[in-house]
Amino acid sequence: MPFYFSNLILQFALEKDRGERMNLRTLGLTKILLTFIILSIIGALMIYSASSYDLLMQGVKPTAVFIKQGIIMCLSWVLMFVIYKVRLEVLFNKKIAIGLLLVSVLLLLMVRLPFFGVAANGAQRWISLFGIQFQPSELCNFAIIYYLSCYLGEKENGLTTKQLRKQWLFVLVVAFLVLIQPKVGGAILILVIGSVLIFSASIHAKFSVIAAGIVVASAALLSKIIIFLGDHRYLPHFFAHVYDRLVVLKNPFLSFHDRGFQPSMAYLAMYNGGFWGTGLANGMVKKGGLPEGQTDFIFAVIVEELGLIGGLLLLFLLLFLAASILRSSCVIKNHCYGLFLLGVGTLILAQTAINIGGVLGLIPMTGIPLPFVSYGGTSYLIFSVALGIVIKIIVNERRQLNGQYKKIQLTS
């Protein structure tokens, strides 16, 4: 009998050993870091390719935008290293999270002020402080993830109805402030992130899927109603462009010289690229004036120059990065840290879907950049900070699992 129990204990220890080793493999730190570096290099090269011709025609050094993005990337990597050195107990502080959320809301309000807000392309989304321009809505994405992960992480037994309403109120207020800039895509991102985190922390998965289906169906129905109205005058002034983009979505070539010019040029670029592409920096459509080629429509430039195979590879890298982070979130034992990884993975996935969906004409273009690839200091910096915290969480979890693994080996 003692022999039977000793064998049973040994078998249990070996099963736990295999489970711990599986968890270690799931936390793919090297894969996440390598994918991030590859995406950053591709982004820098394509930003140079997409912007160099226009800069040359303007009499500016063709490497000006490339150098600026390079400086931002270096600063972001330094900031990632600094964050890595900070203890998680210090990083995930509820008071800091609330403070960051309030600062982001204040910056969103400042966007509407004439002395701070900067308007461009018919929208007032930027703010200028000390000569530096940035988009507060990009900070809001991170602030919502950071705040909700800190708050919901403490509520492992679920939320009361009052607490649930309070968190939804925060999410809706931030989404509304982003919406009136106007930035419909940014507001959708806030709602998606908030919904995923709140549902995952408080509601059964079945109800989460049902709620997500209701949101998607409501958005589709609203789009049909807007098109059925047949005139943007029925919409608030801030959202007149929504009607135009929905109408253009049907066939942008019908208004090629007007509101359909941007998506039409993107289609021509991707058609011109074919399967293998025209070669790096050999794209022709950007020379015809593809607007925002280095930002919102950089995917069209990538497909033209690197072909369908290059576009699919980029899409794979982005999805692989998001999937690796989401998979790691399932292994993390700390509820707060797991929610943060879930939020970051969702943000990368949703932002990629919205950007590429807009370029391909599956949804209206919303002005959402492609993560780690599009030109833009605010977006790259925020994503780098988020990824720095993700890496810190995974390293911390791996250390704990390694410690448990060694104990299991000693006992077995």
N, C-alpha and C positions, 0 to 999 in steps of 0.2 A: 504493500500500500504506500509506504513512504516513497518507494521508487516511482510509483505511478504519479504521485503529486509532484515530485521533482521534475519528471518529464513534462508534466502539464505546465509547470512554471517556466521551464526552458522554452517550450513551444510558444507560450505567450510572449516571452521576451524576444524571441526571434521574429514573431509577427509584428511586434511593436518596432523592432529594429528595421524591418522592411518598410513599415509605414513612415518612420522618420526619414529614411533614405529617400523615399518617394517624395516627401515634402521638400527635402533639400533640392531635388531635381526640379520640382515645380517652381521653386524660387529662382528663376532664370536670370540672375543678375548680369552675367556676361552677355547674354543675348540682348537684354534691354539696353545695356551700355553701347554695344556694338551697333545695334540698329539705330540708336540715337545719333551716333557719330556718322554713320553712312548717310542718314537722312539730312544731317546738317551739311555735309560735303556736297551732296546732290543739290540741295537748296542754294548754297552759295554759288555753285557753278551755273545753275539755271538762272539765278538772279542776274549774274553778269551777262549771260547770253541774252536775256529778255530786255535788259535795260541799256546795253552798250550802244546800240544803233541810234536810239533816240537821243542819248546824251551826246553822241558824236555830231548829230545834226544840229544840236543846240550849241555846239562849240565848247562843250564840257568834256573833261577827261572821261573816256568810256568806262574807266574802272571806279568812278566816284561812288556809285551806289554799292558796288561790290566791296570796296574798302570800308564803307560805313557799316555794311552788314557784318563784315569780318570783325570790326571793332566791337560791335554789339555781341557777337558770338563769343569773343574772348572774355568780355566782361561777364557774360552769362556763365561761362565755364568756371571763372574765378568764384562767382557767387555760389555756384553749385558746390564747389569745394568747401567754401566757408560754412554753408548749411550742413554739409556732411559732418563737419567737426562739432556741431552743436548737438547736445543731448536731446533725445526725443521728448523727454519730460519737460524740457524748456520750450521746444518747438510747439508742442500741442498743449498750449495754455488757453483755457477758455476765455480769459480776460483779453488776451492778445487777439484771439479770433473775433471777439465782439468788437474790439477796437478797429481791426482791419475792415470789418464789414461796415462799420459806421463811417470810416474814412472813404471807402469806395462809394458809399451812398452820397456823401458830401461832395465828392469829385463829380459824380453824375449830376448833381444839382448845379455845380459850378459851370458845367458845360453850357448851360442855358444863359449864363451871364456874359454880357458883351465884352468885358475886359479879359475873360479867361477862355471862353468858348471860341473854337476856330471852326468855321464852316468850309466844307469842300464837297463838290459834286452834289450839291443840293441837300446836304445833311450836316448837322452840327454835332459831330461825334468826338471831336478832338478837344483837348485842353492844353493850354500853353502856360508852363511855369518855368521861370528862369531861362527862357529861350528853348526849352525842351518840350516837344509836342508828343502826346501819347493819348491812347484811347482808354478812358476809365472803364469802359465795358469789358475790356480784356482782364482788368484787375478784378472785376466783379465775379467773373467765372471762377477764379481761384478763391476769392473771399467766401463765396457761397459754399464751395467744397470744404474749405478749411473750417468755417464756422459750423456747418452741419455735422461734419465728422467729429468735431470736438464736443458738440452738444449731444448729438444722438449716441455717441460712443459711451456716454455716461448712463444712457437709458437702455441697458441691455434687456430689461424686462418689459420693454415696450413703452409707448407714450400714452398718456391720458388724452381725452378728447380736447381738453383745453390746451395742452402742450402741442398737440398736432395742429390745431388752428393757428396757434402763435407762429409755428415754423412756416406754415403755408403763407401766412400774412407777410413774413419777411421776404419769402421767395417772390411773391406776387408784386410787392412794392418795388423790389429791385428790378424785376422783369418789366414793370410798367415804366420806370424811369429810363430804362434802355430803349423801350419801344418808342417813346415820344421823341427820340433824337432826330429822325426816326431810324431805328435799326431793328427790323423785324427778326432777322436771323439771330442777332444777339439775344433778343428776348426769348426766342424759342430755345436757344442753348441753356439759358438760365432755368427755364421751366423744365427742360429735359433732365438737367443735372439735379435740380431740387426734387423732382418727382422720383427719380431713381433712388436717391439717397433716403428720402422719407419713406417711400414704399418698402425698400429693403430693410429698413430699421424697424418698421412698425406694422406692416401689412403682409399677409401671406402672399407667396409668389403668384398664386392663382388670381387673386384680386389685383395684383400689380399688372399682370398681363391684360386683364379686362379693362383696367383704367387706362393703360397705354393705348389699347384699341379704341376706346372712346375718344381719347385726345386726337388720334390720327384721323378717325372718321369725322370728328367735328371740324378739323382743319380742312379736310377735303370738301366737306359740305359748305364751309364758309367761302372757300375759293370759288365753288360753283355759283354761290349766291352773288358774289362780287362780279363775276363775269356776266351773270344773268341780268344784273342791273343795267349793264351796257353803258355806263357813264361814271367816271370817277367823281363827278360832282355830288353823288350820293354819299361819298366817303368823306371823313374829316380831311382837312387840308394836308395834314402831315402824311397821310397814307394814300394820296392820289397816285403815287408811283407804284403802289401794289397792284392796282388795276392794270396799269400799263405793262408791267412785267408778266402778269398772268395772261394778258392778251398776246403779247409777243411770244410767249411760250408755245403757242399753237404752231406758228410758222414765222420765225424772225425775218426770213428773207422777203416777206411781204412789205416790211418797213425797213429795208436794208439801210437806207440813207438817213434813217431817223432813230427811233428807239430800239430797232432790231439790229443795229450795226455791230454792237459788241458781241452778242451771242453768235451772229452770222460769221464774223471773223474767226471766232473760236472754232466753229464747225469747219470752216475752210482750212484752218491750221491743222486740225486733227485729220481731216481727209487728206491733206497734202503729205502728212507724215507716213501714212500707210503702215505697213507692218514693222519695217526696220528703221524708219525715220530718215530725215535728210542729213543728219549729222549734227554734232554739237556746234552751235553758233551759225548754222547754215539755214535756219528757218527764214522763210520769205514773208509770211503773213505779218509778223511783228514789224516788218519794214513798211507795211501798208497801213500801219497805225492801229494795231490791236490795243485798245485802251486797257490800262491796268495789267499789262502782260506780266509784270514781275510780282504782282500781288494776287488779286482775286482770280486771274485767268492764267496763272503760271502752269497749271496742269495742261492747258491747251498747247503751250509752248513746248512743254516736255514731250507730249505725244507727237508733235510735229518733228522735233529734232531727234528724239530717241525712239520714235515709233510706238506702235501698240505694245510691243514687248517691253519697252521702257516704262510706259504708263502703267502696265500691269505689275511690273516689278515694284514701282513706287507704291502702288496701291497695296501690294502684298506686304511691303515693309511697314507701312502705317498700320495696317490691320494686325500684323504680327506683333508690333509694339503694344497696341491696345489690348490684344488678346493675352499677351504675356503679363501685363499689369493686372488685368482682370482675373486671370488664373491665379496669380500670386495673392490677390485679395481674398481668395477662398481658403488659403492656407494660413494666413496671418491669424494668430490667436487673439490678439488685442482687437477688440471691437472697433475702437476709435481709428486705429491704423488701417484696419481692413476697409472701413468706410472711405477713408481718404484715397486708398488705392482704387477702390470702386469708382469714386468720383472722377479721378484723373483719367482712368481708362475709358470711362463713359464720355468725358469731354473730348478726348482724342478721336474716339470713334464717331461721335455725333458731328464734330466739326469737319472731319474728313468727308462724311456722308453729305453734309450740307454743301460744302465747297464743290466737290466733284459732281454731285447731283445737279448743281446749278450750271456748271460748265457743260455737262452733257445734255442739258435741257430737260432733265427729269423733274426738276422743281425750279421755281423762279430764282434768279440770282439774288443773293442777299448780302454780298459784301463781306463774307466770312473767309478769312485767309486759310490756306492749307497749312496744318501744323508742321513746324520745323522747316518748311520749304519756302513758303511765301515771304516776300520782303516785308519787314516790319519789326521794329525794335521791341515794341510793347509785347506783341504776341510771342516772339521767340524768348524774351526774357522771362515772361510769366511761365511759359511751358518748361523752361530750364529749371526755374525755381521749384516748380511742382515735381519735376523728374528728380531733382536733387533730394527732395524729401522722400520720394518713392524709394530711391536707392538706399537712403539711410535706414528706412523701415525694413527693407529686405535684408540688408547687412546685419541689422540688429536681430532679426528673426533667425537668420542663418546661424549666428553665434549661439543663440539659445538652443536651436535644434542640434547643433554640433555638440554642445555640452550635454544634452540629454542622450544623444547617440553614444557618446563615450561612456556615460554611466550605464547604459543598457549593455554595451559590450563587456564592461567590467562585471556586471551582475550575471551575464550569461556565460 
